[in-house]
Amino acid sequence: MEELITIENVVKNDDKGNAILKGISAKVMDGELITIIGPSGSGKSTFLSLLNRMTDPDSGIIRFKGKNYLEMNVLELRRKIGMVFQVPTMLSGTVRENLLIGPKLFRQTLSEEEIDNLLEQVALPKTLKDQDARTLSGGQKQRVSLARTLANKPEILLLDEVTASLDPTSSLEIEGLVQVLHEQQRKTILWVTHNLKQAKRVGQYTWVIANGKIVEQGPTEEVFENPQHEITKEFIVTAFDQEGEIQ
Ligand SMILES: Nc1ncnc2c1ncn2[C@@H]1O[C@H](COP(=O)(O)OP(=O)(O)OP(=O)(O)O)[C@@H](O)[C@H]1O
């Protein structure tokens, strides 16, 4: 299995120089689905934003297939490593126009067949193509947002709380779509979620970020069933306790 992303001792400070991420090292192998969990404010979103160069580390190196991020063209990198956010932002225009935006940056377009195919991947009817994207429901917008990222044919998908603002049904539907992308297209996925049940359900591997460090990483089942680190134990037990089901 190929090593896609290599993270070497990455430090990221806030504007005042306080460390948000305090030396993170990790590897992402081709085809993995990694769920990233951890207490609120621990640095999960900051970590993910470094991986598609929305921001750069203060020290340390991130590599994609061995190449230093800083030596890569940003647009090209974001095309290969796509990101989907908690709140789907639709640009003005139809669903079709929203899907064409990414390829347009590279002077490319999508055939109607490719558009239909993208809509099919996110389980939206073709008939939505001509609808104003801003009139869609929250769940539909998140599907378009996912399809818009997929239009760039990314090798890696970064998902930042993508189901957090959806109702439980839409959330499970998006979850299912992502799992299909992973299983059928072998997409590599890093998925930050505060929904521990979701992290447990979908993850192959799970990383726990606490206080700006990865304090635990391993196969998802092991992390949940037999956490090694005190912070993880407390975090998982407290969360499941609140939901009324310690396992
Ligand atoms: N641009 C910034 N300037 C200053 N502080 C920041 C900035 N971005 C993030 N932080 C701080 O860094 C810490 C980590 O934030 P981050 O959003 O990465 O955490 P998180 O684990 O994703 O949290 P949550 O689960 O609540 O979304 C927080 O204390 C946050 O206030």
The ligand as an SDF file (V2000), in Angstrom:
LIG
                    3D

 31 33  0  0  0  0  0  0  0  0999 V2000
   -7.2700   31.2820   13.4450 N   0  0  0  0  0  0  0  0  0  0  0  0
   -7.2290   31.0320   14.7410 C   0  0  0  0  0  0  0  0  0  0  0  0
   -6.7860   31.9570   15.6070 N   0  0  0  0  0  0  0  0  0  0  0  0
   -6.7430   31.7090   16.9150 C   0  0  0  0  0  0  0  0  0  0  0  0
   -7.1240   30.5510   17.4840 N   0  0  0  0  0  0  0  0  0  0  0  0
   -7.5690   29.5970   16.6650 C   0  0  0  0  0  0  0  0  0  0  0  0
   -7.6530   29.7660   15.2710 C   0  0  0  0  0  0  0  0  0  0  0  0
   -8.1580   28.6360   14.7320 N   0  0  0  0  0  0  0  0  0  0  0  0
   -8.3630   27.7870   15.7610 C   0  0  0  0  0  0  0  0  0  0  0  0
   -8.0070   28.3530   16.9300 N   0  0  0  0  0  0  0  0  0  0  0  0
   -8.0530   27.7140   18.2540 C   0  0  0  0  0  0  0  0  0  0  0  0
   -7.3610   26.4920   18.1510 O   0  0  0  0  0  0  0  0  0  0  0  0
   -7.9790   25.4970   18.9430 C   0  0  0  0  0  0  0  0  0  0  0  0
   -8.3180   24.3050   18.0850 C   0  0  0  0  0  0  0  0  0  0  0  0
   -9.4120   24.6240   17.2100 O   0  0  0  0  0  0  0  0  0  0  0  0
  -10.0190   23.5690   16.1860 P   0  0  0  0  0  0  0  0  0  0  0  0
  -11.1840   24.1900   15.5460 O   0  0  0  0  0  0  0  0  0  0  0  0
   -8.9430   23.0350   15.3310 O   0  0  0  0  0  0  0  0  0  0  0  0
  -10.4810   22.4100   17.1850 O   0  0  0  0  0  0  0  0  0  0  0  0
  -11.4870   21.2230   16.9610 P   0  0  0  0  0  0  0  0  0  0  0  0
  -10.8860   20.0540   17.6380 O   0  0  0  0  0  0  0  0  0  0  0  0
  -11.7950   21.0670   15.5160 O   0  0  0  0  0  0  0  0  0  0  0  0
  -12.7590   21.7150   17.7500 O   0  0  0  0  0  0  0  0  0  0  0  0
  -14.3200   21.3600   17.5760 P   0  0  0  0  0  0  0  0  0  0  0  0
  -14.4600   19.8940   17.8510 O   0  0  0  0  0  0  0  0  0  0  0  0
  -14.9700   22.1920   18.6200 O   0  0  0  0  0  0  0  0  0  0  0  0
  -14.6900   21.7350   16.1810 O   0  0  0  0  0  0  0  0  0  0  0  0
   -9.1760   26.1650   19.5950 C   0  0  0  0  0  0  0  0  0  0  0  0
   -8.8190   26.5530   20.8910 O   0  0  0  0  0  0  0  0  0  0  0  0
   -9.4360   27.3740   18.7070 C   0  0  0  0  0  0  0  0  0  0  0  0
  -10.0330   28.3970   19.4450 O   0  0  0  0  0  0  0  0  0  0  0  0
  1  2  1  0
  2  3  1  0
  2  7  2  0
  3  4  2  0
  4  5  1  0
  5  6  2  0
  6  7  1  0
  6 10  1  0
  7  8  1  0
  8  9  2  0
  9 10  1  0
 10 11  1  0
 11 12  1  0
 11 30  1  0
 12 13  1  0
 13 14  1  0
 13 28  1  0
 14 15  1  0
 15 16  1  0
 16 17  2  0
 16 18  1  0
 16 19  1  0
 19 20  1  0
 20 21  2  0
 20 22  1  0
 20 23  1  0
 23 24  1  0
 24 25  2  0
 24 26  1  0
 24 27  1  0
 28 29  1  0
 28 30  1  0
 30 31  1  0
M  END
$$$$
